[in-house]
Amino acid sequence: MPILTLNRIDDYLFFDEDECRAAGRKLAADYQNADPFPHIVLDELIDPAILRSVAERYPSLEGQTFFDRDQERFKYQFKPEAVPSGLTRNLLAELNGRAFLAFLEEMTGIAGLISDPYYSGAGLHITRAGGHLSVHADFNVHGDMKVERRLNLLVYLNENWEPGYRGELELWDRQMKGCVRSIAPLLGKAVVFNTSLDSFHGQPDPLACPPDRDRRSIATYYYTAFAEGLENIPERSTTFQTRPGTTDRTDWRTRTSHFIKDWVPPRLQRYANRLNPF
């Protein structure tokens, strides 16, 4: 039985705010007391039949660009306008809507959540065989809205996913000493977690699925307004970490960019970035 019901008016699906608030309150203690940072794993947040339809109606990958560097490889992402499915666009809109924000606020204890109509980094994700996403902390300031990133929602779309395919989401401790929780990307499984400069997570091991399979998910992110002025916030892009005892590559390009933002006078930063060898 799904935690949240998608009701129907004509051909439109929608969440009920009262049901969302009640469900969020029931999950609040589990969420807020989780280790290594506030999070929750939900086996069936949304009707799996709806998610199967979403998984089946991805855009064509032909001619599409994807991330291809040491820290993230063979990963594509699509905003709603690129998706050839009214159902998918409907679901993404509801995950950004008032009722679902109420569910998140009750569960997480974070008031005043703001959804992202720009879907910056969000929408539908797909990673092909051999692809990965290194352990990282996400960017903390929305580039267009200038608000603070607070929550991630991931909903997985992979039916009959074998353990040998890998692709688990890993949540690491704040000192990057070890993985605290590993979550298989199975159809219907949803993960919500707080984002901060040390909420380290990723899918670091390359996918070992057959070439005709891939790892699919929905991703939506949520924000709040800054309590203080933006000028007091150290703005960060995605910051990749290296796991101890592995061959993970250090992301010197991002580290150098952050150093320039923090220590080089603003009028000289443009020139310093041009000199960044990474």
Kinemage of the C-alpha trace (Angstrom):
@kinemage 1
@onewidth
@group {chain A} dominant
@subgroup {mainchain}
@vectorlist {calphas} color= white
{ca met a 1} P 0.000 0.000 0.000
{ca pro a 2} L 1.609 3.326 -1.012
{ca ile a 3} L 2.290 5.841 1.744
{ca leu a 4} L 0.791 8.649 -0.363
{ca thr a 5} L -2.234 8.287 -2.643
{ca leu a 6} L -2.375 9.945 -6.031
{ca asn a 7} L -6.013 10.962 -6.445
{ca arg a 8} L -7.576 11.779 -9.810
{ca ile a 9} L -9.558 14.703 -11.230
{ca asp a 10} L -10.347 13.950 -14.882
{ca asp a 11} L -6.903 12.973 -16.215
{ca tyr a 12} L -4.881 14.807 -13.564
{ca leu a 13} L -3.297 13.075 -10.551
{ca phe a 14} L -2.793 14.928 -7.287
{ca phe a 15} L -1.762 14.455 -3.652
{ca asp a 16} L -4.140 15.353 -0.820
{ca glu a 17} L -2.580 17.853 1.607
{ca asp a 18} L -4.243 16.467 4.738
{ca glu a 19} L -3.100 12.931 3.939
{ca cys a 20} L 0.403 14.239 3.218
{ca arg a 21} L 0.633 16.088 6.533
{ca ala a 22} L -0.596 13.066 8.495
{ca ala a 23} L 1.884 10.740 6.766
{ca gly a 24} L 4.737 13.170 7.353
{ca arg a 25} L 3.985 13.423 11.066
{ca lys a 26} L 4.080 9.619 11.458
{ca leu a 27} L 7.558 9.477 9.908
{ca ala a 28} L 9.047 12.528 11.630
{ca ala a 29} L 10.850 10.786 14.494
{ca asp a 30} L 12.440 8.159 12.231
{ca tyr a 31} L 13.579 10.820 9.809
{ca gln a 32} L 14.950 13.354 12.242
{ca asn a 33} L 16.848 10.813 14.379
{ca ala a 34} L 18.504 8.916 11.519
{ca asp a 35} L 22.273 8.427 11.184
{ca pro a 36} L 24.619 9.685 9.656
{ca phe a 37} L 22.341 12.685 8.929
{ca pro a 38} L 18.556 13.080 8.874
{ca his a 39} L 17.091 10.805 6.211
{ca ile a 40} L 14.540 8.096 5.544
{ca val a 41} L 14.160 5.151 3.168
{ca leu a 42} L 10.573 4.386 2.124
{ca asp a 43} L 9.823 1.113 0.352
{ca glu a 44} L 6.631 2.334 -1.355
{ca leu a 45} L 6.048 6.075 -1.286
{ca ile a 46} L 4.077 6.120 -4.577
{ca asp a 47} L 2.069 3.469 -6.436
{ca pro a 48} L 4.623 1.260 -8.284
{ca ala a 49} L 2.283 0.985 -11.280
{ca ile a 50} L 2.633 4.737 -11.851
{ca leu a 51} L 6.414 4.498 -11.497
{ca arg a 52} L 6.564 1.672 -14.049
{ca ser a 53} L 4.881 3.972 -16.565
{ca val a 54} L 7.403 6.717 -15.776
{ca ala a 55} L 10.303 4.276 -16.264
{ca glu a 56} L 8.945 3.174 -19.636
{ca arg a 57} L 8.607 6.697 -21.085
{ca tyr a 58} L 12.136 8.111 -20.907
{ca pro a 59} L 13.432 10.381 -23.671
{ca ser a 60} L 15.685 8.855 -26.295
{ca leu a 61} L 19.376 9.008 -25.357
{ca glu a 62} L 20.436 9.415 -28.980
{ca gly a 63} L 22.400 12.631 -29.392
{ca gln a 64} L 22.060 13.532 -25.704
{ca thr a 65} L 25.020 14.711 -23.645
{ca phe a 66} L 26.048 13.021 -20.416
{ca phe a 67} L 28.517 13.519 -17.581
{ca asp a 68} L 31.816 11.879 -18.425
{ca arg a 69} L 34.688 12.582 -16.037
{ca asp a 70} L 36.439 10.829 -13.164
{ca gln a 71} L 33.830 11.905 -10.612
{ca glu a 72} L 30.657 11.140 -12.613
{ca arg a 73} L 30.327 9.056 -15.731
{ca phe a 74} L 27.599 7.953 -18.176
{ca lys a 75} L 24.879 9.876 -16.311
{ca tyr a 76} L 22.086 11.715 -18.159
{ca gln a 77} L 19.437 14.009 -16.706
{ca phe a 78} L 16.214 15.355 -18.222
{ca lys a 79} L 13.966 18.214 -17.152
{ca pro a 80} L 10.184 17.770 -17.551
{ca glu a 81} L 10.002 19.628 -20.853
{ca ala a 82} L 12.275 16.977 -22.418
{ca val a 83} L 10.082 14.062 -21.293
{ca pro a 84} L 7.513 12.637 -23.763
{ca ser a 85} L 5.018 11.661 -21.064
{ca gly a 86} L 2.145 13.649 -19.609
{ca leu a 87} L 2.035 11.290 -16.618
{ca thr a 88} L 5.686 11.960 -15.796
{ca arg a 89} L 5.231 15.723 -16.079
{ca asn a 90} L 2.124 15.465 -13.877
{ca leu a 91} L 4.033 13.515 -11.210
{ca leu a 92} L 7.006 15.891 -11.241
{ca ala a 93} L 4.654 18.850 -10.862
{ca glu a 94} L 2.959 17.206 -7.857
{ca leu a 95} L 6.333 16.427 -6.243
{ca asn a 96} L 6.953 20.179 -6.475
{ca gly a 97} L 3.435 21.065 -5.284
{ca arg a 98} L 2.021 22.387 -2.018
{ca ala a 99} L 0.670 19.074 -0.694
{ca phe a 100} L 3.965 17.240 -1.104
{ca leu a 101} L 5.864 20.164 0.436
{ca ala a 102} L 3.539 19.757 3.442
{ca phe a 103} L 4.534 16.073 3.693
{ca leu a 104} L 8.226 17.014 3.646
{ca glu a 105} L 7.833 19.848 6.165
{ca glu a 106} L 5.991 17.640 8.666
{ca met a 107} L 8.500 14.800 8.293
{ca thr a 108} L 11.718 16.811 8.328
{ca gly a 109} L 10.746 19.652 10.653
{ca ile a 110} L 11.969 22.178 8.062
{ca ala a 111} L 9.432 24.973 7.578
{ca gly a 112} L 9.010 27.188 4.541
{ca leu a 113} L 10.234 24.721 1.919
{ca ile a 114} L 10.465 26.020 -1.657
{ca ser a 115} L 10.249 23.754 -4.695
{ca asp a 116} L 12.303 24.333 -7.833
{ca pro a 117} L 10.398 25.186 -11.048
{ca tyr a 118} L 13.755 25.267 -12.865
{ca tyr a 119} L 14.580 21.635 -11.944
{ca ser a 120} L 18.244 22.554 -11.511
{ca gly a 121} L 20.034 19.195 -11.635
{ca ala a 122} L 16.667 17.480 -11.107
{ca gly a 123} L 14.021 15.666 -13.151
{ca leu a 124} L 14.649 12.191 -14.559
{ca his a 125} L 18.116 10.647 -14.154
{ca ile a 126} L 19.580 7.668 -15.964
{ca thr a 127} L 23.032 6.079 -15.627
{ca arg a 128} L 24.296 3.568 -18.166
{ca ala a 129} L 26.359 0.441 -17.522
{ca gly a 130} L 29.809 1.347 -16.216
{ca gly a 131} L 28.589 4.705 -14.911
{ca his a 132} L 28.915 6.055 -11.397
{ca leu a 133} L 28.575 9.176 -9.246
{ca ser a 134} L 31.325 9.622 -6.658
{ca val a 135} L 30.529 10.398 -3.035
{ca his a 136} L 29.852 14.121 -2.714
{ca ala a 137} L 28.023 16.947 -0.969
{ca asp a 138} L 25.632 18.848 -3.238
{ca phe a 139} L 25.727 22.495 -4.298
{ca asn a 140} L 24.186 24.636 -1.561
{ca val a 141} L 22.824 27.708 -3.384
{ca his a 142} L 20.334 27.622 -6.279
{ca gly a 143} L 21.916 29.538 -9.138
{ca asp a 144} L 18.716 31.250 -10.315
{ca met a 145} L 16.607 31.609 -7.173
{ca lys a 146} L 19.490 32.259 -4.724
{ca val a 147} L 17.936 30.070 -2.030
{ca glu a 148} L 19.530 27.402 0.159
{ca arg a 149} L 19.293 23.737 -0.790
{ca arg a 150} L 17.876 21.699 2.120
{ca leu a 151} L 16.454 18.367 0.913
{ca asn a 152} L 16.870 15.733 -1.783
{ca leu a 153} L 14.182 13.281 -2.881
{ca leu a 154} L 15.167 10.247 -4.975
{ca val a 155} L 12.583 7.755 -6.242
{ca tyr a 156} L 13.955 4.663 -7.961
{ca leu a 157} L 12.454 3.094 -11.080
{ca asn a 158} L 14.380 -0.170 -11.523
{ca glu a 159} L 12.330 -3.375 -11.573
{ca asn a 160} L 13.999 -6.806 -11.232
{ca trp a 161} L 17.281 -5.176 -10.229
{ca glu a 162} L 19.854 -7.821 -9.284
{ca pro a 163} L 22.295 -7.232 -6.388
{ca gly a 164} L 25.211 -7.900 -8.741
{ca tyr a 165} L 24.241 -4.907 -10.868
{ca arg a 166} L 25.458 -2.586 -8.072
{ca gly a 167} L 24.125 1.005 -8.208
{ca glu a 168} L 23.438 1.333 -4.477
{ca leu a 169} L 23.089 4.819 -3.015
{ca glu a 170} L 25.629 5.162 -0.201
{ca leu a 171} L 25.308 7.522 2.760
{ca trp a 172} L 28.686 8.262 4.376
{ca asp a 173} L 29.568 9.632 7.789
{ca arg a 174} L 30.570 13.276 8.097
{ca gln a 175} L 34.263 12.409 8.537
{ca met a 176} L 34.334 10.262 5.354
{ca lys a 177} L 35.539 7.251 7.322
{ca gly a 178} L 32.902 4.798 6.159
{ca cys a 179} L 29.546 4.116 4.521
{ca val a 180} L 26.758 4.073 7.112
{ca arg a 181} L 23.894 3.005 4.870
{ca ser a 182} L 23.633 1.394 1.434
{ca ile a 183} L 20.303 1.520 -0.447
{ca ala a 184} L 19.486 -0.602 -3.487
{ca pro a 185} L 17.776 1.379 -6.310
{ca leu a 186} L 14.696 -0.865 -6.463
{ca leu a 187} L 11.409 0.113 -8.100
{ca gly a 188} L 9.285 2.136 -5.682
{ca lys a 189} L 11.990 2.759 -3.109
{ca ala a 190} L 12.284 6.440 -2.173
{ca val a 191} L 14.966 8.247 -0.176
{ca val a 192} L 14.692 11.708 1.376
{ca phe a 193} L 17.664 13.302 3.123
{ca asn a 194} L 18.943 16.621 4.422
{ca thr a 195} L 21.565 18.305 2.281
{ca ser a 196} L 24.415 20.219 3.868
{ca leu a 197} L 28.102 20.773 3.184
{ca asp a 198} L 28.894 17.457 4.890
{ca ser a 199} L 25.952 15.204 3.965
{ca phe a 200} L 28.110 12.919 1.852
{ca his a 201} L 26.378 10.489 -0.499
{ca gly a 202} L 26.755 8.945 -3.940
{ca gln a 203} L 26.682 5.892 -6.168
{ca pro a 204} L 30.450 5.412 -6.291
{ca asp a 205} L 30.853 1.895 -7.697
{ca pro a 206} L 30.466 1.556 -11.486
{ca leu a 207} L 27.264 -0.150 -12.601
{ca ala a 208} L 27.773 -3.802 -13.501
{ca cys a 209} L 24.361 -4.276 -15.107
{ca pro a 210} L 24.038 -5.768 -18.628
{ca pro a 211} L 24.382 -3.280 -21.510
{ca asp a 212} L 20.626 -3.389 -22.123
{ca arg a 213} L 19.870 -2.281 -18.536
{ca asp a 214} L 20.449 1.061 -16.816
{ca arg a 215} L 19.761 2.779 -13.486
{ca arg a 216} L 16.731 5.122 -13.530
{ca ser a 217} L 15.400 7.520 -10.916
{ca ile a 218} L 13.340 10.631 -10.257
{ca ala a 219} L 15.177 13.427 -8.450
{ca thr a 220} L 13.659 16.567 -6.951
{ca tyr a 221} L 15.315 19.072 -4.616
{ca tyr a 222} L 13.896 21.518 -2.089
{ca tyr a 223} L 15.091 24.836 -0.681
{ca thr a 224} L 14.479 27.521 1.937
{ca ala a 225} L 15.144 31.257 1.950
{ca phe a 226} L 18.318 32.343 3.733
{ca ala a 227} L 17.840 33.618 7.269
{ca glu a 228} L 20.809 35.942 6.636
{ca gly a 229} L 22.022 37.669 3.508
{ca leu a 230} L 23.516 35.555 0.754
{ca glu a 231} L 26.790 37.474 1.086
{ca asn a 232} L 27.366 35.680 4.415
{ca ile a 233} L 27.068 32.193 2.899
{ca pro a 234} L 30.065 30.282 1.448
{ca glu a 235} L 28.608 29.252 -1.917
{ca arg a 236} L 29.662 25.758 -2.997
{ca ser a 237} L 29.215 23.705 -6.143
{ca thr a 238} L 29.005 19.913 -5.899
{ca thr a 239} L 32.002 18.844 -3.790
{ca phe a 240} L 33.309 15.343 -4.440
{ca gln a 241} L 35.081 13.285 -1.782
{ca thr a 242} L 37.536 10.401 -2.019
{ca arg a 243} L 36.809 7.195 -0.136
{ca pro a 244} L 39.629 5.822 2.038
{ca gly a 245} L 41.430 2.835 0.573
{ca thr a 246} L 40.125 3.387 -2.966
{ca thr a 247} L 41.439 4.801 -6.244
{ca asp a 248} L 38.883 7.656 -6.243
{ca arg a 249} L 40.302 10.758 -7.955
{ca thr a 250} L 40.435 14.110 -6.169
{ca asp a 251} L 38.349 16.799 -7.866
{ca trp a 252} L 41.013 19.511 -7.946
{ca arg a 253} L 39.009 21.676 -10.365
{ca thr a 254} L 36.211 22.226 -7.841
{ca arg a 255} L 38.569 22.607 -4.885
{ca thr a 256} L 40.560 25.258 -6.731
{ca ser a 257} L 37.355 27.076 -7.732
{ca his a 258} L 36.220 27.190 -4.094
{ca phe a 259} L 39.632 28.490 -3.007
{ca ile a 260} L 39.364 31.316 -5.548
{ca lys a 261} L 35.849 32.253 -4.364
{ca asp a 262} L 36.965 32.332 -0.719
{ca trp a 263} L 40.346 34.020 -0.962
{ca val a 264} L 40.743 35.982 -4.207
{ca pro a 265} L 39.246 39.527 -4.307
{ca pro a 266} L 36.000 39.552 -6.354
{ca arg a 267} L 37.327 41.820 -9.107
{ca leu a 268} L 40.240 39.412 -9.702
{ca gln a 269} L 38.283 36.156 -9.610
{ca arg a 270} L 37.531 36.143 -13.338
{ca tyr a 271} L 41.248 36.226 -14.114
{ca ala a 272} L 42.082 33.656 -11.452
{ca asn a 273} L 39.509 31.243 -12.882
{ca arg a 274} L 41.090 31.588 -16.317
{ca leu a 275} L 44.396 30.491 -14.771
{ca asn a 276} L 42.824 27.476 -13.034
{ca pro a 277} L 44.796 24.554 -14.604
{ca phe a 278} L 42.117 22.021 -13.776
